[in-house]
Amino acid sequence: MICLGGGPEFESYLRDATGAIWLCDVAYGHFGFVCGSTISWLERIAFNSHLDAMSHESPLLTIPLRAWHDLPGHFNVPLVPECSDPRARLYVSSTYTVWESAPPHSTPVVELRARSSRELIPVVQWAKQHWTTTKVAISGSDEALTELSDTARHEHIQVLDGETGGWKATTFWDN
């Protein structure tokens, strides 16, 4: 991997042989896929404050990706083409920020942020009904996360504490 930016005491961005961009955050022990090309990564940085309407404090729901654009299409969340590439797509609306990603050698996932966890309940129910989803990861500081977790369990969906910021080991999704 080649380091594109950052440094050893904070976030480092790395590019692998496929052109994919990865984030390594030593302080939080986080290593995760960012996107599939340097161009889409730079576009995301340039437009990040405008596109990421949901803060990192917002609830985050992560589920295995079954089909590109299915979920954002159903919830009417438009694609942001400048910040998308063949391995990662960003969709943004006033209600949801949706990130579909297919990292090399890993399970494709879709991550959704919403202003409150209650807005994610219909997403969990839709994923169970249309994708037969059996596992999700949930994180955030919203007090209503309990309601979201309870809804997932009621739908017979296994819930993983997603405090790793959305990154999940492939083994979680495969078991």
Rosetta constraint file for C-alpha pairs under 8 A:
AtomPair CA 1 CA 14 HARMONIC 5.93 0.50
AtomPair CA 1 CA 15 HARMONIC 5.41 0.50
AtomPair CA 1 CA 16 HARMONIC 4.57 0.50
AtomPair CA 1 CA 17 HARMONIC 6.86 0.50
AtomPair CA 2 CA 14 HARMONIC 5.36 0.50
AtomPair CA 2 CA 15 HARMONIC 5.18 0.50
AtomPair CA 2 CA 16 HARMONIC 6.56 0.50
AtomPair CA 3 CA 12 HARMONIC 6.85 0.50
AtomPair CA 3 CA 13 HARMONIC 5.83 0.50
AtomPair CA 3 CA 14 HARMONIC 4.41 0.50
AtomPair CA 3 CA 15 HARMONIC 6.44 0.50
AtomPair CA 4 CA 12 HARMONIC 7.49 0.50
AtomPair CA 4 CA 13 HARMONIC 5.42 0.50
AtomPair CA 4 CA 14 HARMONIC 5.53 0.50
AtomPair CA 4 CA 15 HARMONIC 6.75 0.50
AtomPair CA 5 CA 12 HARMONIC 5.68 0.50
AtomPair CA 5 CA 13 HARMONIC 5.28 0.50
AtomPair CA 5 CA 14 HARMONIC 7.41 0.50
AtomPair CA 6 CA 10 HARMONIC 6.60 0.50
AtomPair CA 6 CA 11 HARMONIC 5.43 0.50
AtomPair CA 6 CA 12 HARMONIC 4.18 0.50
AtomPair CA 6 CA 13 HARMONIC 6.23 0.50
AtomPair CA 7 CA 11 HARMONIC 6.33 0.50
AtomPair CA 7 CA 12 HARMONIC 5.32 0.50
AtomPair CA 8 CA 12 HARMONIC 6.91 0.50
AtomPair CA 8 CA 26 HARMONIC 7.29 0.50
AtomPair CA 9 CA 26 HARMONIC 6.92 0.50
AtomPair CA 9 CA 27 HARMONIC 7.19 0.50
AtomPair CA 10 CA 25 HARMONIC 5.92 0.50
AtomPair CA 10 CA 26 HARMONIC 6.27 0.50
AtomPair CA 10 CA 27 HARMONIC 6.38 0.50
AtomPair CA 11 CA 23 HARMONIC 6.69 0.50
AtomPair CA 11 CA 24 HARMONIC 5.62 0.50
AtomPair CA 11 CA 25 HARMONIC 4.37 0.50
AtomPair CA 11 CA 26 HARMONIC 6.77 0.50
AtomPair CA 11 CA 27 HARMONIC 7.97 0.50
AtomPair CA 12 CA 23 HARMONIC 5.83 0.50
AtomPair CA 12 CA 24 HARMONIC 5.15 0.50
AtomPair CA 12 CA 25 HARMONIC 6.39 0.50
AtomPair CA 13 CA 21 HARMONIC 6.66 0.50
AtomPair CA 13 CA 22 HARMONIC 5.66 0.50
AtomPair CA 13 CA 23 HARMONIC 4.74 0.50
AtomPair CA 13 CA 24 HARMONIC 6.36 0.50
AtomPair CA 14 CA 21 HARMONIC 5.58 0.50
AtomPair CA 14 CA 22 HARMONIC 5.08 0.50
AtomPair CA 14 CA 23 HARMONIC 6.34 0.50
AtomPair CA 14 CA 24 HARMONIC 7.56 0.50
AtomPair CA 15 CA 19 HARMONIC 5.80 0.50
AtomPair CA 15 CA 20 HARMONIC 5.57 0.50
AtomPair CA 15 CA 21 HARMONIC 4.60 0.50
AtomPair CA 15 CA 22 HARMONIC 6.30 0.50
AtomPair CA 15 CA 38 HARMONIC 7.94 0.50
AtomPair CA 16 CA 20 HARMONIC 5.57 0.50
AtomPair CA 16 CA 21 HARMONIC 6.66 0.50
AtomPair CA 16 CA 22 HARMONIC 7.77 0.50
AtomPair CA 18 CA 104 HARMONIC 7.91 0.50
AtomPair CA 19 CA 36 HARMONIC 6.18 0.50
AtomPair CA 19 CA 37 HARMONIC 5.44 0.50
AtomPair CA 19 CA 38 HARMONIC 7.07 0.50
AtomPair CA 20 CA 33 HARMONIC 7.62 0.50
AtomPair CA 20 CA 34 HARMONIC 7.57 0.50
AtomPair CA 20 CA 35 HARMONIC 5.85 0.50
AtomPair CA 20 CA 36 HARMONIC 4.10 0.50
AtomPair CA 20 CA 37 HARMONIC 5.34 0.50
AtomPair CA 20 CA 38 HARMONIC 7.44 0.50
AtomPair CA 20 CA 103 HARMONIC 7.64 0.50
AtomPair CA 20 CA 104 HARMONIC 7.74 0.50
AtomPair CA 21 CA 33 HARMONIC 6.34 0.50
AtomPair CA 21 CA 34 HARMONIC 5.37 0.50
AtomPair CA 21 CA 35 HARMONIC 5.37 0.50
AtomPair CA 21 CA 36 HARMONIC 6.04 0.50
AtomPair CA 21 CA 37 HARMONIC 6.38 0.50
AtomPair CA 21 CA 38 HARMONIC 6.78 0.50
AtomPair CA 21 CA 41 HARMONIC 7.37 0.50
AtomPair CA 22 CA 31 HARMONIC 7.10 0.50
AtomPair CA 22 CA 32 HARMONIC 5.57 0.50
AtomPair CA 22 CA 33 HARMONIC 4.52 0.50
AtomPair CA 22 CA 34 HARMONIC 5.13 0.50
AtomPair CA 22 CA 35 HARMONIC 7.28 0.50
AtomPair CA 23 CA 30 HARMONIC 7.61 0.50
AtomPair CA 23 CA 31 HARMONIC 5.57 0.50
AtomPair CA 23 CA 32 HARMONIC 5.30 0.50
AtomPair CA 23 CA 33 HARMONIC 6.33 0.50
AtomPair CA 23 CA 34 HARMONIC 6.34 0.50
AtomPair CA 24 CA 29 HARMONIC 7.68 0.50
AtomPair CA 24 CA 30 HARMONIC 5.84 0.50
AtomPair CA 24 CA 31 HARMONIC 4.49 0.50
AtomPair CA 24 CA 32 HARMONIC 6.71 0.50
AtomPair CA 25 CA 29 HARMONIC 5.85 0.50
AtomPair CA 25 CA 30 HARMONIC 5.01 0.50
AtomPair CA 25 CA 31 HARMONIC 6.30 0.50
AtomPair CA 26 CA 30 HARMONIC 6.52 0.50
AtomPair CA 30 CA 164 HARMONIC 6.64 0.50
AtomPair CA 30 CA 165 HARMONIC 7.78 0.50
AtomPair CA 30 CA 167 HARMONIC 7.66 0.50
AtomPair CA 31 CA 167 HARMONIC 7.48 0.50
AtomPair CA 32 CA 167 HARMONIC 5.89 0.50
AtomPair CA 33 CA 101 HARMONIC 7.93 0.50
AtomPair CA 33 CA 103 HARMONIC 6.09 0.50
AtomPair CA 34 CA 41 HARMONIC 7.38 0.50
AtomPair CA 34 CA 88 HARMONIC 7.91 0.50
AtomPair CA 35 CA 40 HARMONIC 6.99 0.50
AtomPair CA 35 CA 41 HARMONIC 6.32 0.50
AtomPair CA 35 CA 84 HARMONIC 7.87 0.50
AtomPair CA 35 CA 85 HARMONIC 7.36 0.50
AtomPair CA 35 CA 87 HARMONIC 6.38 0.50
AtomPair CA 35 CA 88 HARMONIC 5.24 0.50
AtomPair CA 35 CA 101 HARMONIC 7.15 0.50
AtomPair CA 35 CA 103 HARMONIC 7.63 0.50
AtomPair CA 36 CA 40 HARMONIC 7.40 0.50
AtomPair CA 36 CA 41 HARMONIC 7.95 0.50
AtomPair CA 36 CA 85 HARMONIC 6.11 0.50
AtomPair CA 36 CA 86 HARMONIC 6.70 0.50
AtomPair CA 36 CA 87 HARMONIC 4.94 0.50
AtomPair CA 36 CA 88 HARMONIC 6.09 0.50
AtomPair CA 36 CA 103 HARMONIC 7.54 0.50
AtomPair CA 37 CA 41 HARMONIC 6.33 0.50
AtomPair CA 37 CA 85 HARMONIC 6.85 0.50
AtomPair CA 38 CA 42 HARMONIC 6.18 0.50
AtomPair CA 39 CA 43 HARMONIC 6.22 0.50
AtomPair CA 40 CA 44 HARMONIC 6.11 0.50
AtomPair CA 40 CA 82 HARMONIC 6.46 0.50
AtomPair CA 40 CA 83 HARMONIC 4.77 0.50
AtomPair CA 40 CA 84 HARMONIC 5.79 0.50
AtomPair CA 40 CA 85 HARMONIC 6.38 0.50
AtomPair CA 41 CA 45 HARMONIC 6.36 0.50
AtomPair CA 41 CA 83 HARMONIC 6.98 0.50
AtomPair CA 42 CA 46 HARMONIC 6.18 0.50
AtomPair CA 43 CA 47 HARMONIC 6.13 0.50
AtomPair CA 43 CA 82 HARMONIC 6.16 0.50
AtomPair CA 43 CA 83 HARMONIC 5.43 0.50
AtomPair CA 44 CA 48 HARMONIC 5.27 0.50
AtomPair CA 44 CA 82 HARMONIC 7.79 0.50
AtomPair CA 44 CA 83 HARMONIC 5.24 0.50
AtomPair CA 47 CA 51 HARMONIC 5.94 0.50
AtomPair CA 48 CA 52 HARMONIC 5.60 0.50
AtomPair CA 49 CA 53 HARMONIC 7.28 0.50
AtomPair CA 51 CA 92 HARMONIC 6.57 0.50
AtomPair CA 52 CA 92 HARMONIC 7.70 0.50
AtomPair CA 52 CA 97 HARMONIC 6.91 0.50
AtomPair CA 53 CA 92 HARMONIC 7.95 0.50
AtomPair CA 53 CA 94 HARMONIC 7.38 0.50
AtomPair CA 53 CA 97 HARMONIC 7.32 0.50
AtomPair CA 54 CA 58 HARMONIC 5.92 0.50
AtomPair CA 54 CA 96 HARMONIC 7.70 0.50
AtomPair CA 54 CA 97 HARMONIC 6.87 0.50
AtomPair CA 54 CA 113 HARMONIC 6.37 0.50
AtomPair CA 54 CA 114 HARMONIC 6.37 0.50
AtomPair CA 54 CA 115 HARMONIC 6.23 0.50
AtomPair CA 56 CA 140 HARMONIC 7.75 0.50
AtomPair CA 57 CA 140 HARMONIC 5.72 0.50
AtomPair CA 57 CA 141 HARMONIC 5.87 0.50
AtomPair CA 57 CA 142 HARMONIC 7.71 0.50
AtomPair CA 58 CA 113 HARMONIC 6.19 0.50
AtomPair CA 58 CA 114 HARMONIC 6.15 0.50
AtomPair CA 58 CA 115 HARMONIC 5.67 0.50
AtomPair CA 58 CA 116 HARMONIC 6.62 0.50
AtomPair CA 58 CA 117 HARMONIC 7.98 0.50
AtomPair CA 58 CA 140 HARMONIC 5.73 0.50
AtomPair CA 58 CA 141 HARMONIC 6.84 0.50
AtomPair CA 58 CA 142 HARMONIC 6.90 0.50
AtomPair CA 59 CA 113 HARMONIC 5.67 0.50
AtomPair CA 59 CA 114 HARMONIC 6.07 0.50
AtomPair CA 59 CA 115 HARMONIC 7.02 0.50
AtomPair CA 59 CA 116 HARMONIC 6.22 0.50
AtomPair CA 59 CA 117 HARMONIC 5.57 0.50
AtomPair CA 59 CA 138 HARMONIC 7.28 0.50
AtomPair CA 59 CA 139 HARMONIC 5.76 0.50
AtomPair CA 59 CA 140 HARMONIC 4.28 0.50
AtomPair CA 59 CA 141 HARMONIC 6.65 0.50
AtomPair CA 59 CA 142 HARMONIC 6.25 0.50
AtomPair CA 59 CA 145 HARMONIC 7.45 0.50
AtomPair CA 60 CA 111 HARMONIC 6.75 0.50
AtomPair CA 60 CA 112 HARMONIC 5.64 0.50
AtomPair CA 60 CA 113 HARMONIC 4.74 0.50
AtomPair CA 60 CA 114 HARMONIC 7.19 0.50
AtomPair CA 60 CA 137 HARMONIC 7.97 0.50
AtomPair CA 60 CA 138 HARMONIC 5.70 0.50
AtomPair CA 60 CA 139 HARMONIC 5.18 0.50
AtomPair CA 60 CA 140 HARMONIC 5.97 0.50
AtomPair CA 60 CA 162 HARMONIC 7.87 0.50
AtomPair CA 60 CA 165 HARMONIC 7.94 0.50
AtomPair CA 60 CA 166 HARMONIC 7.23 0.50
AtomPair CA 61 CA 111 HARMONIC 5.62 0.50
AtomPair CA 61 CA 112 HARMONIC 5.18 0.50
AtomPair CA 61 CA 113 HARMONIC 6.55 0.50
AtomPair CA 61 CA 120 HARMONIC 7.34 0.50
AtomPair CA 61 CA 136 HARMONIC 6.90 0.50
AtomPair CA 61 CA 137 HARMONIC 5.77 0.50
AtomPair CA 61 CA 138 HARMONIC 4.77 0.50
AtomPair CA 61 CA 139 HARMONIC 6.77 0.50
AtomPair CA 61 CA 162 HARMONIC 8.00 0.50
AtomPair CA 61 CA 166 HARMONIC 7.71 0.50
AtomPair CA 62 CA 109 HARMONIC 6.68 0.50
AtomPair CA 62 CA 110 HARMONIC 5.70 0.50
AtomPair CA 62 CA 111 HARMONIC 4.37 0.50
AtomPair CA 62 CA 112 HARMONIC 6.43 0.50
AtomPair CA 62 CA 136 HARMONIC 5.64 0.50
AtomPair CA 62 CA 137 HARMONIC 4.99 0.50
AtomPair CA 62 CA 138 HARMONIC 6.50 0.50
AtomPair CA 62 CA 162 HARMONIC 7.87 0.50
AtomPair CA 62 CA 166 HARMONIC 6.21 0.50
AtomPair CA 63 CA 109 HARMONIC 5.60 0.50
AtomPair CA 63 CA 110 HARMONIC 5.52 0.50
AtomPair CA 63 CA 111 HARMONIC 6.61 0.50
AtomPair CA 63 CA 133 HARMONIC 7.55 0.50
AtomPair CA 63 CA 135 HARMONIC 6.67 0.50
AtomPair CA 63 CA 136 HARMONIC 4.81 0.50
AtomPair CA 63 CA 137 HARMONIC 6.58 0.50
AtomPair CA 64 CA 107 HARMONIC 7.07 0.50
AtomPair CA 64 CA 108 HARMONIC 5.98 0.50
AtomPair CA 64 CA 109 HARMONIC 4.23 0.50
AtomPair CA 64 CA 110 HARMONIC 6.12 0.50
AtomPair CA 64 CA 133 HARMONIC 7.58 0.50
AtomPair CA 64 CA 135 HARMONIC 7.74 0.50
AtomPair CA 64 CA 136 HARMONIC 7.59 0.50
AtomPair CA 64 CA 173 HARMONIC 6.99 0.50
AtomPair CA 65 CA 100 HARMONIC 7.10 0.50
AtomPair CA 65 CA 101 HARMONIC 7.86 0.50
AtomPair CA 65 CA 108 HARMONIC 5.25 0.50
AtomPair CA 65 CA 109 HARMONIC 4.32 0.50
AtomPair CA 65 CA 110 HARMONIC 5.26 0.50
AtomPair CA 66 CA 108 HARMONIC 7.91 0.50
AtomPair CA 66 CA 131 HARMONIC 6.59 0.50
AtomPair CA 68 CA 100 HARMONIC 7.25 0.50
AtomPair CA 69 CA 73 HARMONIC 5.52 0.50
AtomPair CA 70 CA 74 HARMONIC 6.19 0.50
AtomPair CA 71 CA 75 HARMONIC 6.34 0.50
AtomPair CA 71 CA 127 HARMONIC 7.94 0.50
AtomPair CA 72 CA 76 HARMONIC 5.79 0.50
AtomPair CA 72 CA 77 HARMONIC 4.85 0.50
AtomPair CA 72 CA 78 HARMONIC 7.06 0.50
AtomPair CA 72 CA 91 HARMONIC 6.95 0.50
AtomPair CA 72 CA 98 HARMONIC 6.93 0.50
AtomPair CA 73 CA 77 HARMONIC 6.25 0.50
AtomPair CA 73 CA 78 HARMONIC 7.57 0.50
AtomPair CA 76 CA 93 HARMONIC 7.93 0.50
AtomPair CA 77 CA 91 HARMONIC 5.75 0.50
AtomPair CA 77 CA 92 HARMONIC 5.71 0.50
AtomPair CA 77 CA 93 HARMONIC 5.24 0.50
AtomPair CA 77 CA 96 HARMONIC 6.95 0.50
AtomPair CA 77 CA 97 HARMONIC 7.83 0.50
AtomPair CA 77 CA 98 HARMONIC 7.68 0.50
AtomPair CA 78 CA 91 HARMONIC 5.24 0.50
AtomPair CA 78 CA 92 HARMONIC 5.90 0.50
AtomPair CA 78 CA 93 HARMONIC 6.57 0.50
AtomPair CA 79 CA 84 HARMONIC 7.98 0.50
AtomPair CA 79 CA 89 HARMONIC 7.25 0.50
AtomPair CA 79 CA 90 HARMONIC 5.98 0.50
AtomPair CA 79 CA 91 HARMONIC 4.22 0.50
AtomPair CA 79 CA 92 HARMONIC 6.67 0.50
AtomPair CA 80 CA 84 HARMONIC 6.52 0.50
AtomPair CA 80 CA 89 HARMONIC 7.54 0.50
AtomPair CA 80 CA 90 HARMONIC 5.62 0.50
AtomPair CA 80 CA 91 HARMONIC 5.45 0.50
AtomPair CA 80 CA 92 HARMONIC 6.89 0.50
AtomPair CA 81 CA 85 HARMONIC 7.72 0.50
AtomPair CA 81 CA 89 HARMONIC 7.63 0.50
AtomPair CA 81 CA 90 HARMONIC 7.52 0.50
AtomPair CA 83 CA 89 HARMONIC 6.90 0.50
AtomPair CA 83 CA 90 HARMONIC 6.14 0.50
AtomPair CA 84 CA 88 HARMONIC 5.60 0.50
AtomPair CA 84 CA 89 HARMONIC 4.24 0.50
AtomPair CA 84 CA 90 HARMONIC 5.68 0.50
AtomPair CA 85 CA 89 HARMONIC 6.07 0.50
AtomPair CA 87 CA 101 HARMONIC 5.72 0.50
AtomPair CA 87 CA 102 HARMONIC 5.05 0.50
AtomPair CA 87 CA 103 HARMONIC 6.52 0.50
AtomPair CA 88 CA 99 HARMONIC 7.09 0.50
AtomPair CA 88 CA 100 HARMONIC 5.47 0.50
AtomPair CA 88 CA 101 HARMONIC 4.23 0.50
AtomPair CA 88 CA 102 HARMONIC 6.23 0.50
AtomPair CA 88 CA 103 HARMONIC 7.97 0.50
AtomPair CA 89 CA 99 HARMONIC 5.79 0.50
AtomPair CA 89 CA 100 HARMONIC 5.11 0.50
AtomPair CA 89 CA 101 HARMONIC 6.48 0.50
AtomPair CA 90 CA 97 HARMONIC 7.47 0.50
AtomPair CA 90 CA 98 HARMONIC 5.87 0.50
AtomPair CA 90 CA 99 HARMONIC 4.75 0.50
AtomPair CA 90 CA 100 HARMONIC 6.53 0.50
AtomPair CA 91 CA 96 HARMONIC 7.96 0.50
AtomPair CA 91 CA 97 HARMONIC 5.87 0.50
AtomPair CA 91 CA 98 HARMONIC 4.98 0.50
AtomPair CA 91 CA 99 HARMONIC 6.40 0.50
AtomPair CA 92 CA 96 HARMONIC 5.98 0.50
AtomPair CA 92 CA 97 HARMONIC 4.56 0.50
AtomPair CA 92 CA 98 HARMONIC 6.29 0.50
AtomPair CA 93 CA 97 HARMONIC 6.35 0.50
AtomPair CA 95 CA 114 HARMONIC 5.88 0.50
AtomPair CA 95 CA 115 HARMONIC 6.79 0.50
AtomPair CA 95 CA 119 HARMONIC 7.73 0.50
AtomPair CA 96 CA 112 HARMONIC 6.54 0.50
AtomPair CA 96 CA 113 HARMONIC 5.64 0.50
AtomPair CA 96 CA 114 HARMONIC 4.88 0.50
AtomPair CA 96 CA 115 HARMONIC 7.59 0.50
AtomPair CA 97 CA 112 HARMONIC 5.64 0.50
AtomPair CA 97 CA 113 HARMONIC 5.17 0.50
AtomPair CA 97 CA 114 HARMONIC 6.66 0.50
AtomPair CA 98 CA 110 HARMONIC 6.89 0.50
AtomPair CA 98 CA 111 HARMONIC 5.73 0.50
AtomPair CA 98 CA 112 HARMONIC 4.57 0.50
AtomPair CA 98 CA 113 HARMONIC 6.62 0.50
AtomPair CA 99 CA 110 HARMONIC 5.56 0.50
AtomPair CA 99 CA 111 HARMONIC 5.10 0.50
AtomPair CA 99 CA 112 HARMONIC 6.45 0.50
AtomPair CA 100 CA 108 HARMONIC 7.53 0.50
AtomPair CA 100 CA 109 HARMONIC 6.01 0.50
AtomPair CA 100 CA 110 HARMONIC 4.35 0.50
AtomPair CA 100 CA 111 HARMONIC 6.47 0.50
AtomPair CA 101 CA 108 HARMONIC 5.55 0.50
AtomPair CA 101 CA 109 HARMONIC 5.57 0.50
AtomPair CA 101 CA 110 HARMONIC 6.28 0.50
AtomPair CA 102 CA 106 HARMONIC 7.10 0.50
AtomPair CA 102 CA 107 HARMONIC 6.66 0.50
AtomPair CA 102 CA 108 HARMONIC 4.11 0.50
AtomPair CA 102 CA 109 HARMONIC 6.61 0.50
AtomPair CA 103 CA 107 HARMONIC 7.05 0.50
AtomPair CA 103 CA 108 HARMONIC 6.40 0.50
AtomPair CA 106 CA 170 HARMONIC 6.00 0.50
AtomPair CA 107 CA 170 HARMONIC 5.74 0.50
AtomPair CA 107 CA 173 HARMONIC 7.22 0.50
AtomPair CA 111 CA 166 HARMONIC 6.97 0.50
AtomPair CA 112 CA 120 HARMONIC 7.92 0.50
AtomPair CA 113 CA 120 HARMONIC 7.94 0.50
AtomPair CA 114 CA 119 HARMONIC 6.21 0.50
AtomPair CA 114 CA 120 HARMONIC 6.66 0.50
AtomPair CA 115 CA 119 HARMONIC 7.27 0.50
AtomPair CA 116 CA 120 HARMONIC 7.37 0.50
AtomPair CA 116 CA 142 HARMONIC 6.62 0.50
AtomPair CA 116 CA 144 HARMONIC 7.54 0.50
AtomPair CA 117 CA 121 HARMONIC 6.87 0.50
AtomPair CA 117 CA 142 HARMONIC 6.67 0.50
AtomPair CA 117 CA 144 HARMONIC 5.94 0.50
AtomPair CA 117 CA 145 HARMONIC 5.72 0.50
AtomPair CA 117 CA 147 HARMONIC 7.85 0.50
AtomPair CA 117 CA 148 HARMONIC 6.15 0.50
AtomPair CA 118 CA 144 HARMONIC 6.92 0.50
AtomPair CA 118 CA 145 HARMONIC 7.99 0.50
AtomPair CA 118 CA 147 HARMONIC 7.50 0.50
AtomPair CA 118 CA 148 HARMONIC 6.63 0.50
AtomPair CA 119 CA 123 HARMONIC 7.67 0.50
AtomPair CA 120 CA 124 HARMONIC 6.44 0.50
AtomPair CA 120 CA 148 HARMONIC 7.15 0.50
AtomPair CA 121 CA 125 HARMONIC 6.35 0.50
AtomPair CA 121 CA 148 HARMONIC 5.79 0.50
AtomPair CA 121 CA 151 HARMONIC 6.87 0.50
AtomPair CA 122 CA 126 HARMONIC 5.97 0.50
AtomPair CA 123 CA 127 HARMONIC 6.03 0.50
AtomPair CA 124 CA 128 HARMONIC 6.24 0.50
AtomPair CA 124 CA 151 HARMONIC 7.77 0.50
AtomPair CA 124 CA 152 HARMONIC 6.42 0.50
AtomPair CA 125 CA 129 HARMONIC 6.24 0.50
AtomPair CA 125 CA 152 HARMONIC 7.62 0.50
AtomPair CA 125 CA 155 HARMONIC 7.25 0.50
AtomPair CA 126 CA 130 HARMONIC 5.83 0.50
AtomPair CA 126 CA 131 HARMONIC 7.71 0.50
AtomPair CA 127 CA 131 HARMONIC 5.08 0.50
AtomPair CA 127 CA 132 HARMONIC 6.38 0.50
AtomPair CA 127 CA 133 HARMONIC 5.58 0.50
AtomPair CA 128 CA 132 HARMONIC 4.41 0.50
AtomPair CA 128 CA 133 HARMONIC 4.61 0.50
AtomPair CA 128 CA 134 HARMONIC 7.07 0.50
AtomPair CA 128 CA 155 HARMONIC 7.05 0.50
AtomPair CA 128 CA 157 HARMONIC 7.83 0.50
AtomPair CA 129 CA 133 HARMONIC 7.70 0.50
AtomPair CA 133 CA 157 HARMONIC 6.94 0.50
AtomPair CA 134 CA 156 HARMONIC 6.88 0.50
AtomPair CA 134 CA 157 HARMONIC 4.50 0.50
AtomPair CA 134 CA 158 HARMONIC 6.04 0.50
AtomPair CA 135 CA 157 HARMONIC 5.17 0.50
AtomPair CA 135 CA 158 HARMONIC 4.62 0.50
AtomPair CA 135 CA 159 HARMONIC 5.97 0.50
AtomPair CA 135 CA 160 HARMONIC 7.59 0.50
AtomPair CA 135 CA 173 HARMONIC 6.95 0.50
AtomPair CA 136 CA 152 HARMONIC 7.95 0.50
AtomPair CA 136 CA 157 HARMONIC 6.91 0.50
AtomPair CA 136 CA 158 HARMONIC 6.34 0.50
AtomPair CA 136 CA 159 HARMONIC 5.17 0.50
AtomPair CA 136 CA 160 HARMONIC 6.24 0.50
AtomPair CA 137 CA 159 HARMONIC 5.56 0.50
AtomPair CA 137 CA 160 HARMONIC 4.51 0.50
AtomPair CA 137 CA 161 HARMONIC 5.74 0.50
AtomPair CA 137 CA 162 HARMONIC 4.86 0.50
AtomPair CA 137 CA 166 HARMONIC 7.36 0.50
AtomPair CA 138 CA 145 HARMONIC 7.83 0.50
AtomPair CA 138 CA 149 HARMONIC 7.46 0.50
AtomPair CA 138 CA 159 HARMONIC 6.95 0.50
AtomPair CA 138 CA 160 HARMONIC 6.44 0.50
AtomPair CA 138 CA 161 HARMONIC 5.59 0.50
AtomPair CA 138 CA 162 HARMONIC 4.81 0.50
AtomPair CA 138 CA 163 HARMONIC 7.59 0.50
AtomPair CA 139 CA 145 HARMONIC 7.74 0.50
AtomPair CA 139 CA 161 HARMONIC 6.19 0.50
AtomPair CA 139 CA 162 HARMONIC 4.64 0.50
AtomPair CA 139 CA 163 HARMONIC 5.26 0.50
AtomPair CA 139 CA 165 HARMONIC 7.29 0.50
AtomPair CA 139 CA 166 HARMONIC 7.82 0.50
AtomPair CA 140 CA 145 HARMONIC 7.45 0.50
AtomPair CA 140 CA 163 HARMONIC 7.32 0.50
AtomPair CA 141 CA 145 HARMONIC 7.64 0.50
AtomPair CA 144 CA 148 HARMONIC 6.78 0.50
AtomPair CA 145 CA 149 HARMONIC 6.11 0.50
AtomPair CA 146 CA 150 HARMONIC 5.97 0.50
AtomPair CA 147 CA 151 HARMONIC 6.11 0.50
AtomPair CA 148 CA 152 HARMONIC 6.31 0.50
AtomPair CA 149 CA 153 HARMONIC 6.23 0.50
AtomPair CA 149 CA 159 HARMONIC 6.79 0.50
AtomPair CA 150 CA 154 HARMONIC 6.01 0.50
AtomPair CA 151 CA 155 HARMONIC 6.27 0.50
AtomPair CA 152 CA 156 HARMONIC 6.44 0.50
AtomPair CA 152 CA 157 HARMONIC 5.13 0.50
AtomPair CA 152 CA 158 HARMONIC 7.24 0.50
AtomPair CA 152 CA 159 HARMONIC 7.09 0.50
AtomPair CA 153 CA 157 HARMONIC 5.04 0.50
AtomPair CA 153 CA 158 HARMONIC 6.35 0.50
AtomPair CA 153 CA 159 HARMONIC 7.15 0.50
AtomPair CA 162 CA 166 HARMONIC 5.83 0.50
AtomPair CA 162 CA 167 HARMONIC 7.57 0.50
AtomPair CA 162 CA 168 HARMONIC 7.59 0.50
AtomPair CA 164 CA 168 HARMONIC 7.42 0.50
AtomPair CA 168 CA 172 HARMONIC 6.76 0.50
AtomPair CA 168 CA 173 HARMONIC 7.96 0.50
AtomPair CA 169 CA 173 HARMONIC 7.42 0.50
AtomPair CA 170 CA 174 HARMONIC 6.31 0.50
AtomPair CA 171 CA 175 HARMONIC 5.94 0.50
